[in-house]
Amino acid sequence: MKNLFRPVKPMLLVSILPQESKTLFRVYRDYLVFINLVRELVNSHQHHIHGFSWLGSEAWLLIRPESEQLLAQVVSILKRYFLWLKQHDTGSEEFQLRVMELHTSEQMLDALRYVHKRPTTCGQVADPLDYHWHSYPVYNQFWQLDWLNTQELLGYFSSNRILAMNAFRQHMQRSGEHDYKAIIEQEPKSSYVDYNLVQNQALAEPEYPYHADITSYETQLVPIPSGLQVMFNTTS
């Protein structure tokens, strides 16, 4: 295994939480819209997504940014997503975006384990492999996403993919990862970026440039494996 404490190019752990205990994802189509917006973020701006977990009331992304415009671009897709929610009379009208920098591969692997365990921590499933709206099944090669980068973090375990996968699975079985949700909430603001963004009425007006784009998502969604349709819980 490589030196996990050696500084590397930073990644960002991004948390998205709706306010007042509202839902972020309620139905299957909400997840599809969001997954396409994230895919667009990668394809349009060349950022690298290394992990994610999307539950009914929260979303996590592990991102290596390729430009200083990442936060503005994340805010842009979130505004478009919340426009989608508003058009369907569901979800929250306010959300909190918090971003924490990770500077070593040890921190990144710890954060990835935290993200992958969120479905079990939140009581969605007993086994993280039974929840498919996160990147753990992709890391285990149960299905593929062309915009998710799994090679780098697996490469910290071994250059041999089989050995890397075995070591990664052992890593996932360990406990003791940090509670990043609590850390981000308690850390002083100098340690993270905190955006409170309120969706305003203008976002729902027809002249808003993304209005037609979001409306047309119902017919433009990229297909994903049909098995995913029954392997999630939106009651959190």
N, C-alpha and C positions, 0 to 999 in steps of 0.2 A: 504494500500500500504506500502511496506517495505521502510526503510530509503534509499533513492536513492543516498544520498551523502556519504554513508559509503564506504570506500575503499574496493574493491574486487580484485580478481585475474585479472590482466590486460587483455584486449583484444586489438587487433591491427586493425586499419582501414587502409586497403590497397587500394591504387589507382593505376591504370595502364592506362597510357595515351600514345598513339602513338605520335611520333614527326611530326612536319610540317603538322598538321591537317589531317593526314592520317586516314584511317579507321582501326578499330580493328575487327569489325564484319561486313561483307558485305552480306552474304547469310545465309540461314537457316543452312546449314551444318557446317558453321564456329561455330555457337553457339553450335551445337551438339558436335563437337570435343572439344571445350573448356569446356563444362559441364562434359564431360567424364574425362578430365584431372583433373579438380577440384575434382571430385568424387574419382579419384585415389589418389589424395593428401590426402584426408580424410581417405580412407580405408587403405592406405599403411603406413601412419605416425600418425594416430590417432588425428590429429588436429580437432578442432571443428569449423565449419562454422555456424555463427549465422545470417548472412544476406548477400545479394549480389544484385547487379544491373549491368546488362551488356547492354550497348547501342552501337550504331554503332561506336562511337569514344572514348569510355571510359569503364572501368570496375572497380567496387568497390566490396571489400570483407570485411566482418567483421569476424575476426578470433580470436579464443583463441588458441594460440600455445601450444603444448605439449612438445616441445623441442626447443633448441636454434638453430636448423637447419632449422627452418621454412623458413627464407628468401632464403636460398640456394635452398630449395626444390621448393619454388614458382618460383625462377629464372629458375630452371630446367624445370618445366612444361611450362613456358613462352617461353623458347627456343624451346621446342618441338612444341608449338602452332605456333610460328613464322616460323618454318620450314614448317609447313602445309601451311601457307599463301604464303610462297615463292614458294612452289611447284605448287600453283594455281595462281601464278602471280597476287596477290592481297595484299592489306594491306601495312603496314609500315615495314621498315627494322630496325627501331630504336624505342625504347619505354622507358618510364620513370616509374620506380616503386618507389612509396613513401609510407612510413609506419608511422602512428601516433599512439602512445599509448593512450589508454583510461583507466582511473583508477577507475572510479566510475560507478555504474549502471545508474546514471542520464546521464552521458556522453555517455554511450553505447546506451541507449534508444534514446537520441538525435541524435546520429550518425545513428542509424537504421532508424529513421524517415527521415533523410536527404537522405540516400541511397534509401529508398522506394519512395521518391518524385522526384528523378532524372529524371524519364521518363516524368513527367509533367513539371518540371523546364526546361528541354531541349526541350520542345515542341513536344514530341513524341505522347502524348495522353493527353486528358483532365482529365481523371480519372485514377489514378495509377492501379486500378483493371483491366483496359483494356490493360495493358502491362504485358506480362507474362514472360519476361526474367529477372525477379527479384524475390525476396523472399516474396513480399507482398501477392500474391495469396496463397502461401504456409502457411503463418501465418493465413490467412483467411480460410484455409482448403478447398480451391478450387481444389488443387491437392497436391501431396506429393512427397517429395524427401527424400530418406532414409539417405542421408548424411548431411541434414540440421537440426541443433538443434534449435527448436523454444521454447522448454520448459523453458529454463532458463530465457530468457528475458520476456516471458509472466508471469513467476512466480513472477516477481517483482511487478506485479499488484495485483495478488491474487493467492491463492492456489487452488481456485475453477476455473476450466477452463472457464466456461461460463462467470463468472464475469471478469476473466482476459481478455477474448476476447472483451467484451464490453468496458472495460477500455482501452485496446490497440487501438481499433478503434477510441475512443475519442481522445486518444493521437495522432493518425495519423491526425486527423482533425485540430489539433492546428498548429499555425504558430510560427515562432521565432526560429527555429532550426539554429544552426551555419552553415555558409558556409564553409564546411570542405575543399573543393577544394581551396578556397582562403586562408584558414588558413595554409594548408600544403605548399602552394606556397610561403607564406610570412614569415612563422616562420623561425627563425634561424636554421641552420642545427643541432645544439645540441638538438633540440626538435623532430626531426624526422630522419628517415633513408632515404637517397635519392640515388637511384641507376640509373645511365644512362647506358643502356645496348644496345650495337650495335650488331646486328646479322651479323656474318661474313660468308664468302663464305664456310668455312669448314662445316657449319651446313647443307649445301645442298648436300654434297658429300655422295655417297652410303655407305662409310665405317663409317660414323657417326652412333653411336650405336642405335640411335632412328629412323633412316631413315625408316627401314622396319616397325617398330612399328607404326609410324605415317601414313605411306602409307596404312597399313592394317586397319586403323580406319574406312574406308569407309564400311567395312563389320562387324565391331565389336561394332558399336554404340549401346548403351542401349536405347531401345524404351522409349519415353516419351509421354504424352497424345497428341493425334492428334490435339486437339484444339489449341495447341501452335503454330502449323504450320502457322496460318494466323493471329496471334495476336502479331505481332511485326513489327517494321519499321526500316529498315536498311539504310535510306537515310540521316541520320544525318552526 
